Amino acid sequence: MSEEFAYTLGNVLIEPYKFKEISKLKVIRKANEHAELYLKGIIAEEYENSDKYVECADDKSEIKVSIKNYENETEDLFYGMVTSISLDNVQEVKSLEIRALGNTCLMDIKKKRRSFQGNKTTYNEIFRKVKSSYSNANMIDNVSDGKAIKQMVVQYNETDWEFLKRLTSHFNAVIIPECTMSGIKYTIGVPDLRRIYDLKHFNYSMSKEINEYQLKSAEGVSSINDSDFLNYKITTNKILDLYGKVKFNNRNLYVYQCEIEAINGILTTTCMLRDENGMKIPRIYNEKLKGVSLEGKIVSVKKDIVKVALGIDSYSNTVKVNTEWFPYSTVFSSPDGTGWYCMPEIGDAIRMYIPDNDEKNAYVISSVDLECRNEAMRSNPDHKSLSTKYGKKILLKPGEIDIFSGGNSMILNDEKGIIIDTDKNITMTGEKIKINGDEVTIIGKNGVKLIQASASIDIDNDITMDGFKINAQ
């Protein structure tokens, strides 16, 4: 755009609306925010169906604002979606008022839930995945440089725009929406704008945001100092790009914010200039994650950690290499290894718990029985049980403890005593074994044999005693 040319409302073109005269025009652009348009003017008299502008407006209504430069060439100033439109008819003079947002607002409507896992999953892959949901969308990633997320990332009740802003903040960076082209266009990080605006002899005001510097330093933004938060507010007839490079007062600065407004019929740009470091932001967290439990299924188990596929992903992430390892919470555990160790099985339904606003602190808290195949096992609250898929089981009943392992069982009954049943051998080994009772009965179907060193008693219909010396009384 020309260095000297001043744009007037007479240079402004509006599509698809037919204005006779434009009285108000303002375009507001900020990092991380959708561009805003406010427009008001008189409808051309020859257009008799002006009411249709309001009647036919819907969520797909678009608006385009262009300007003609000094060479009579058309340059686009704003593309976007109409968010509000109204018409006033006073004494046959029809005034149309329009508010609109840049096309990136289409990414800021629907709240979504999904997760991204895998140590090798990169930020750029997630950025491209989000972008793929929208037609005619283009994204430039100037920050991630192939970096992997190295932790699970959960988009929870966030729009894609909110989610992208949060991920971009991991680099202390912002998203720059582009409103001068059709479709959804945005840059993650500082745009690569080659042109440098050289601004001289302009009225300006300056300020230093010391509190902002203190807060950002406290929140972990690195490589900043208070001089980075020195702001210059200038006005110019030039049309500057958001985050455009500016040389001003012998400093290389960037357009931090800008407003293009018609003042006395002249398009005037009011800009806030700041050093690049001063535009860094602290990491953004999703406060909605605090205390969230996500349904999932076990994919893999190792030691005291598990991999899971989550319900918010329709359990689609079942490939072990694309999932993270998470701690599994048990009833009791201590650093010395004592406690309760009982891990879930592959395919078990679980809950993943996120205790705070950072997904990296998530852990799996319990298995949930959603499809019980043996209701009898869960029918009596007085009966407690512990069982494995290998047929091992312990039942705790009000008057009894039952232990089962294959065809073997041991029952400890408060009234009947101890009952051991097996079709295999029973072996008791100890330094001293004592059997005491008012009455001791030993029954052997095929015989009973007692052995001590070289002495023995063999009872098999007959009684046979063998030993170095036998005493009988």
C-alpha positions as CSV (number, residue, x, y, z in Angstrom):
1,M,0.0,0.0,0.0
2,S,1.2,3.5,-0.7
3,E,3.3,5.3,1.9
4,E,1.5,8.7,1.3
5,F,-2.0,7.7,0.1
6,A,-4.8,8.4,2.6
7,Y,-7.8,6.1,2.2
8,T,-11.3,7.7,2.5
9,L,-14.7,6.1,2.9
10,G,-15.1,6.8,-0.8
11,N,-12.4,4.2,-1.4
12,V,-14.4,1.5,0.5
13,L,-16.2,-1.3,-1.3
14,I,-18.7,-3.6,0.6
15,E,-20.0,-6.9,-0.7
16,P,-22.7,-8.1,-1.1
17,Y,-24.4,-5.1,0.4
18,K,-25.2,-2.0,-1.6
19,F,-24.4,1.2,0.3
20,K,-25.1,4.7,-0.9
21,E,-23.1,6.2,1.9
22,I,-20.9,4.7,4.7
23,S,-21.0,6.6,8.0
24,K,-19.1,4.3,10.3
25,L,-16.4,1.7,9.7
26,K,-14.1,0.1,12.2
27,V,-11.9,-3.0,12.0
28,I,-10.3,-4.3,15.2
29,R,-7.4,-6.8,15.2
30,K,-5.8,-8.5,18.1
31,A,-3.6,-11.5,18.6
32,N,-5.5,-14.7,19.7
33,E,-8.8,-12.9,18.9
34,H,-11.0,-12.9,15.8
35,A,-11.0,-9.8,13.8
36,E,-14.0,-7.6,14.4
37,L,-15.9,-5.4,11.9
38,Y,-18.5,-2.7,12.7
39,L,-20.2,-1.0,9.7
40,K,-23.0,1.4,9.4
41,G,-24.3,3.2,6.3
42,I,-27.2,4.3,4.1
43,I,-28.6,1.8,1.7
44,A,-28.7,2.8,-2.0
45,E,-32.1,4.1,-2.9
46,E,-32.3,2.0,-6.1
47,Y,-32.1,-1.2,-4.0
48,E,-35.8,-1.8,-3.2
49,N,-35.3,-5.2,-1.4
50,S,-33.1,-3.9,1.4
51,D,-35.4,-5.7,4.0
52,K,-34.1,-9.0,2.5
53,Y,-30.6,-8.2,4.0
54,V,-32.1,-8.8,7.4
55,E,-34.7,-11.4,6.5
56,C,-32.3,-13.7,4.6
57,A,-29.4,-13.3,7.0
58,D,-28.2,-16.6,8.5
59,D,-25.1,-18.3,10.0
60,K,-23.6,-18.5,6.6
61,S,-23.9,-14.8,5.7
62,E,-20.5,-13.4,4.6
63,I,-19.2,-9.9,4.2
64,K,-16.2,-8.5,2.3
65,V,-14.7,-5.1,2.8
66,S,-12.2,-3.8,0.2
67,I,-10.5,-0.5,-0.5
68,K,-9.2,1.1,-3.7
69,N,-5.6,2.3,-3.5
70,Y,-3.9,5.2,-5.3
71,E,-3.4,3.0,-8.4
72,N,-7.2,2.3,-8.4
73,E,-6.4,-1.3,-7.5
74,T,-8.6,-3.2,-5.1
75,E,-7.1,-4.4,-1.8
76,D,-9.0,-6.6,0.6
77,L,-9.4,-5.2,4.2
78,F,-11.8,-7.7,5.8
79,Y,-13.4,-11.1,5.1
80,G,-15.7,-12.5,7.7
81,M,-19.1,-13.8,8.9
82,V,-22.0,-11.6,9.8
83,T,-22.9,-11.9,13.5
84,S,-25.5,-9.2,13.7
85,I,-27.4,-7.1,11.2
86,S,-30.2,-4.6,11.7
87,L,-32.0,-2.1,9.5
88,D,-33.7,1.2,10.4
89,N,-36.1,2.9,8.1
90,V,-36.7,6.5,9.1
91,Q,-38.6,8.7,6.6
92,E,-37.7,6.4,3.7
93,V,-34.0,6.6,4.6
94,K,-32.8,3.1,5.3
95,S,-29.8,2.7,7.6
96,L,-28.0,-0.7,7.7
97,E,-25.8,-1.7,10.7
98,I,-23.6,-4.8,10.5
99,R,-21.3,-6.5,12.9
100,A,-19.0,-9.3,11.8
101,L,-16.1,-11.5,12.9
102,G,-13.2,-12.9,10.9
103,N,-13.6,-16.3,9.4
104,T,-11.6,-17.9,12.2
105,C,-14.7,-17.5,14.4
106,L,-16.0,-20.7,12.6
107,M,-13.4,-22.5,14.8
108,D,-14.8,-21.0,17.9
109,I,-18.4,-22.4,18.0
110,K,-18.6,-26.1,18.8
111,K,-17.2,-27.5,22.1
112,K,-15.3,-30.7,21.6
113,R,-13.9,-33.6,23.7
114,R,-10.9,-35.7,22.5
115,S,-7.4,-36.6,23.5
116,F,-4.0,-36.8,21.8
117,Q,-1.5,-39.3,23.1
118,G,1.9,-40.6,22.2
119,N,5.5,-39.5,23.0
120,K,6.1,-39.1,19.2
121,T,3.0,-37.1,18.5
122,T,4.0,-33.6,17.5
123,Y,2.4,-30.3,18.0
124,N,2.3,-29.8,14.3
125,E,0.3,-33.1,13.8
126,I,-2.3,-31.8,16.3
127,F,-2.4,-28.4,14.6
128,R,-3.0,-30.1,11.3
129,K,-5.6,-32.4,12.8
130,V,-7.6,-29.5,14.1
131,K,-7.3,-27.6,10.8
132,S,-8.5,-30.6,8.8
133,S,-12.1,-30.2,10.2
134,Y,-12.6,-27.1,8.1
135,S,-12.7,-26.6,4.4
136,N,-10.8,-23.8,2.8
137,A,-8.6,-23.5,5.9
138,N,-4.8,-22.7,5.9
139,M,-2.4,-22.7,8.8
140,I,1.2,-21.7,9.1
141,D,3.1,-23.2,12.1
142,N,6.0,-20.9,13.0
143,V,6.7,-22.2,16.6
144,S,6.6,-26.0,17.1
145,D,9.6,-27.0,14.9
146,G,8.7,-30.6,15.0
147,K,8.5,-30.7,18.8
148,A,6.6,-33.7,20.4
149,I,3.9,-33.1,23.0
150,K,5.6,-35.7,25.4
151,Q,2.4,-36.0,27.4
152,M,-1.3,-36.6,26.9
153,V,-3.2,-33.5,25.7
154,V,-7.0,-33.4,26.3
155,Q,-9.4,-31.1,24.4
156,Y,-12.2,-31.0,27.0
157,N,-15.2,-28.8,26.4
158,E,-13.1,-26.4,24.4
159,T,-13.7,-25.1,20.9
160,D,-10.9,-25.7,18.4
161,W,-9.9,-22.1,18.7
162,E,-9.6,-22.2,22.4
163,F,-7.7,-25.5,22.2
164,L,-5.2,-24.1,19.6
165,K,-4.6,-21.0,21.8
166,R,-3.8,-23.2,24.7
167,L,-1.4,-25.4,22.8
168,T,0.3,-22.3,21.2
169,S,0.8,-20.9,24.7
170,H,3.1,-23.9,25.5
171,F,5.6,-21.9,23.4
172,N,4.6,-18.6,25.1
173,A,3.3,-17.7,21.7
174,V,-0.1,-16.5,20.2
175,I,-2.2,-17.1,17.1
176,I,-2.4,-14.4,14.5
177,P,-5.7,-14.6,12.6
178,E,-5.7,-13.3,9.0
179,C,-8.8,-11.4,8.0
180,T,-7.7,-10.0,4.6
181,M,-8.1,-13.2,2.7
182,S,-11.1,-15.5,2.1
183,G,-11.4,-18.7,4.1
184,I,-9.9,-19.5,7.5
185,K,-6.3,-18.3,7.7
186,Y,-4.1,-18.1,10.7
187,T,-0.5,-18.2,11.7
188,I,0.7,-20.0,14.9
189,G,3.4,-17.7,16.2
190,V,4.8,-14.5,14.6
191,P,4.0,-14.3,10.9
192,D,6.9,-14.2,8.5
193,L,6.2,-10.7,7.1
194,R,9.1,-9.4,5.1
195,R,7.9,-5.8,4.8
196,I,9.1,-3.4,7.5
197,Y,7.1,-0.2,8.0
198,D,9.2,2.8,8.7
199,L,7.1,5.3,10.7
200,K,8.4,8.8,11.3
201,H,7.1,12.1,12.7
202,F,3.8,10.7,14.0
203,N,1.9,11.7,17.1
204,Y,2.3,9.0,19.7
205,S,1.9,8.3,23.4
206,M,3.9,5.8,25.4
207,S,3.4,3.7,28.5
208,K,5.1,0.8,30.3
209,E,3.1,-2.1,31.6
210,I,5.1,-3.0,34.7
211,N,2.4,-5.1,36.3
212,E,2.0,-7.2,33.2
213,Y,5.8,-7.8,33.2
214,Q,5.7,-8.9,36.8
215,L,2.7,-11.2,36.3
216,K,4.2,-12.9,33.2
217,S,7.6,-13.3,34.9
218,A,5.9,-15.0,37.9
219,E,4.0,-17.3,35.5
220,G,7.1,-18.6,33.9
221,V,7.6,-16.5,30.7
222,S,11.3,-16.5,30.1
223,S,13.7,-14.1,28.5
224,I,11.7,-10.9,29.2
225,N,12.5,-7.7,31.0
226,D,10.5,-4.6,31.8
227,S,11.7,-2.7,28.7
228,D,9.9,-5.3,26.6
229,F,6.6,-3.9,27.9
230,L,7.2,-0.4,26.7
231,N,4.2,0.5,24.5
232,Y,3.9,3.1,21.8
233,K,0.4,4.1,20.7
234,I,0.5,5.8,17.3
235,T,-2.0,6.9,14.6
236,T,-1.3,6.8,10.9
237,N,-3.1,6.8,7.6
238,K,-1.2,3.7,6.6
239,I,-3.0,0.3,6.8
240,L,-0.7,-1.9,8.9
241,D,-0.8,-5.7,9.4
242,L,-1.3,-7.2,12.8
243,Y,2.1,-8.3,14.0
244,G,3.7,-6.3,11.1
245,K,7.3,-5.2,11.7
246,V,7.7,-1.5,12.4
247,K,10.8,0.7,12.7
248,F,9.9,3.5,15.2
249,N,12.1,5.7,17.4
250,N,15.2,3.7,16.3
251,R,13.6,0.5,17.6
252,N,12.4,-2.6,15.8
253,L,8.9,-3.2,17.0
254,Y,5.7,-5.1,16.1
255,V,2.1,-4.2,15.8
256,Y,0.6,-5.6,19.0
257,Q,-2.9,-4.4,18.3
258,C,-4.5,-2.3,15.6
259,E,-7.8,-0.5,14.9
260,I,-8.7,0.8,11.5
261,E,-11.5,3.4,11.9
262,A,-13.1,6.1,9.7
263,I,-12.4,9.4,11.4
264,N,-13.7,12.5,9.5
265,G,-14.1,10.3,6.4
266,I,-10.4,9.2,6.5
267,L,-9.3,5.6,7.4
268,T,-7.0,6.0,10.3
269,T,-5.0,3.2,11.9
270,T,-4.4,3.3,15.6
271,C,-1.6,0.9,16.6
272,M,0.0,-0.4,19.7
273,L,3.6,-1.1,19.1
274,R,5.7,-3.4,21.3
275,D,8.9,-5.4,21.4
276,E,8.6,-9.0,20.2
277,N,9.4,-10.4,23.7
278,G,6.7,-8.2,25.2
279,M,4.1,-10.1,23.2
280,K,4.9,-13.4,24.8
281,I,2.1,-14.9,27.0
282,P,2.2,-17.3,29.9
283,R,0.9,-20.9,29.5
284,I,-2.8,-21.2,29.3
285,Y,-4.6,-23.9,31.2
286,N,-8.1,-25.4,30.9
287,E,-9.7,-25.0,34.3
288,K,-12.6,-27.3,33.2
289,L,-10.2,-30.2,33.5
290,K,-10.0,-30.0,37.3
291,G,-11.5,-33.1,38.8
292,V,-12.6,-34.7,35.5
293,S,-12.9,-38.5,35.2
294,L,-12.8,-39.9,31.7
295,E,-14.0,-43.4,30.8
296,G,-11.5,-45.7,29.2
297,K,-10.4,-49.3,28.6
298,I,-7.1,-50.9,29.4
299,V,-4.8,-51.4,26.4
300,S,-1.6,-52.6,28.1
301,V,-0.4,-53.3,31.6
302,K,3.2,-53.1,32.9
303,K,4.4,-53.1,36.6
304,D,2.2,-50.5,38.2
305,I,1.4,-48.5,35.0
306,V,-1.2,-48.9,32.3
307,K,-2.0,-47.7,28.8
308,V,-5.6,-46.8,28.0
309,A,-8.0,-46.0,25.2
310,L,-10.5,-43.3,26.1
311,G,-14.2,-43.1,25.5
312,I,-13.9,-39.5,24.3
313,D,-12.0,-40.9,21.3
314,S,-14.6,-43.7,20.8
315,Y,-12.0,-46.1,22.2
316,S,-10.2,-45.8,18.8
317,N,-6.7,-45.3,20.2
318,T,-6.0,-49.0,20.9
319,V,-2.6,-49.2,19.3
320,K,-0.1,-49.6,22.1
321,V,2.6,-47.4,20.4
322,N,0.3,-44.4,20.3
323,T,-0.7,-44.4,23.9
324,E,0.9,-43.1,27.1
325,W,1.8,-44.9,30.3
326,F,-0.2,-43.8,33.3
327,P,0.1,-44.6,37.0
328,Y,-2.6,-46.9,38.3
329,S,-3.9,-45.9,41.7
330,T,-4.3,-48.8,44.2
331,V,-6.0,-49.0,47.6
332,F,-2.7,-48.6,49.4
333,S,0.9,-48.1,48.3
334,S,4.1,-46.9,49.8
335,P,7.6,-46.1,48.5
336,D,9.2,-49.2,50.2
337,G,7.0,-51.5,48.1
338,T,4.5,-52.5,50.8
339,G,0.8,-52.1,50.1
340,W,-1.8,-53.5,47.8
341,Y,-0.7,-54.6,44.3
342,C,-3.6,-55.6,42.1
343,M,-3.5,-54.5,38.4
344,P,-6.4,-54.5,36.0
345,E,-6.7,-56.8,32.9
346,I,-6.5,-55.7,29.3
347,G,-10.0,-54.7,28.2
348,D,-11.1,-53.7,31.6
349,A,-13.2,-50.5,31.9
350,I,-11.5,-47.8,34.0
351,R,-11.6,-44.2,34.9
352,M,-8.9,-41.7,34.2
353,Y,-8.8,-38.9,36.8
354,I,-7.3,-35.5,36.2
355,P,-6.8,-33.8,39.6
356,D,-5.9,-30.3,38.4
357,N,-5.8,-28.2,35.2
358,D,-2.8,-30.0,33.7
359,E,-3.3,-33.3,31.9
360,K,0.3,-34.5,32.7
361,N,-0.9,-35.2,36.2
362,A,-3.6,-37.7,35.1
363,Y,-3.7,-41.2,36.5
364,V,-6.0,-44.2,36.3
365,I,-8.0,-44.6,39.5
366,S,-10.2,-47.7,39.3
367,S,-11.7,-50.5,37.3
368,V,-15.5,-50.2,36.6
369,D,-17.8,-53.2,36.0
370,L,-20.0,-52.1,33.2
371,E,-20.9,-55.5,31.7
372,C,-20.9,-58.1,34.5
373,R,-21.1,-61.6,33.0
374,N,-21.6,-63.3,36.4
375,E,-24.3,-61.4,38.3
376,A,-24.3,-64.0,41.1
377,M,-20.8,-62.9,42.1
378,R,-22.0,-59.3,42.7
379,S,-25.5,-60.0,44.1
380,N,-24.8,-60.0,47.9
381,P,-23.2,-56.9,49.4
382,D,-22.2,-59.0,52.5
383,H,-20.0,-61.1,50.3
384,K,-16.6,-59.7,49.4
385,S,-14.5,-61.4,46.7
386,L,-11.2,-61.3,44.9
387,S,-10.8,-63.3,41.7
388,T,-8.5,-63.6,38.7
389,K,-9.0,-64.8,35.1
390,Y,-6.9,-67.8,36.0
391,G,-9.6,-69.3,38.3
392,K,-8.1,-68.2,41.6
393,K,-10.7,-66.8,44.0
394,I,-11.1,-65.7,47.6
395,L,-14.6,-65.2,49.1
396,L,-15.1,-63.4,52.4
397,K,-18.5,-64.2,53.8
398,P,-20.1,-63.3,57.2
399,G,-19.2,-66.7,58.8
400,E,-16.7,-68.1,56.4
401,I,-13.6,-67.6,54.2
402,D,-13.4,-69.7,51.0
403,I,-10.2,-70.0,49.0
404,F,-10.3,-71.7,45.5
405,S,-7.5,-72.5,43.1
406,G,-8.5,-74.8,40.3
407,G,-9.8,-78.0,41.8
408,N,-8.4,-77.2,45.2
409,S,-10.3,-75.4,48.0
410,M,-9.9,-74.4,51.6
411,I,-12.9,-73.3,53.7
412,L,-12.5,-71.7,57.1
413,N,-15.9,-71.9,58.7
414,D,-16.7,-70.4,62.1
415,E,-18.8,-73.4,63.1
416,K,-17.4,-76.4,61.1
417,G,-13.8,-75.4,61.3
418,I,-11.3,-75.8,58.4
419,I,-12.1,-78.0,55.4
420,I,-9.4,-78.7,52.8
421,D,-10.5,-80.4,49.6
422,T,-8.2,-81.4,46.8
423,D,-7.5,-84.2,44.3
424,K,-3.8,-83.6,44.6
425,N,-1.2,-84.0,47.3
426,I,-1.3,-82.1,50.6
427,T,2.1,-81.3,51.9
428,M,2.9,-79.9,55.3
429,T,6.6,-79.1,56.1
430,G,8.0,-77.5,59.2
431,E,10.6,-77.7,61.9
432,K,7.9,-78.8,64.3
433,I,4.3,-79.8,63.4
434,K,1.9,-80.3,66.3
435,I,-1.6,-81.7,66.0
436,N,-3.6,-81.3,69.2
437,G,-7.2,-82.2,69.8
438,D,-9.6,-84.1,72.0
439,E,-10.0,-86.5,69.2
440,V,-7.8,-86.8,66.1
441,T,-9.0,-88.9,63.2
442,I,-6.8,-89.8,60.2
443,I,-8.5,-91.7,57.4
444,G,-6.7,-93.1,54.4
445,K,-8.7,-94.8,51.8
446,N,-5.9,-97.0,50.6
447,G,-3.8,-96.9,53.8
448,V,-2.0,-94.7,56.4
449,K,1.7,-94.6,56.7
450,L,3.8,-92.9,59.4
451,I,7.6,-92.5,58.9
452,Q,10.3,-91.1,61.1
453,A,13.8,-91.6,60.1
454,S,14.2,-95.4,59.6
455,A,11.1,-96.2,61.6
456,S,7.7,-96.6,60.1
457,I,4.2,-97.7,60.8
458,D,2.2,-98.9,57.7
459,I,-1.6,-99.4,58.1
460,D,-3.1,-101.2,55.1
461,N,-5.7,-103.7,56.4
462,D,-2.8,-105.1,58.5
463,I,-0.4,-103.1,60.7
464,T,3.3,-103.3,59.8
465,M,5.8,-101.7,62.1
466,D,9.5,-101.4,61.2
467,G,12.3,-99.9,63.2
468,F,15.6,-100.5,65.0
469,K,13.7,-101.0,68.3
470,I,9.9,-101.5,68.7
471,N,8.3,-101.0,72.2
472,A,4.8,-102.2,72.5
473,Q,2.7,-101.8,75.7
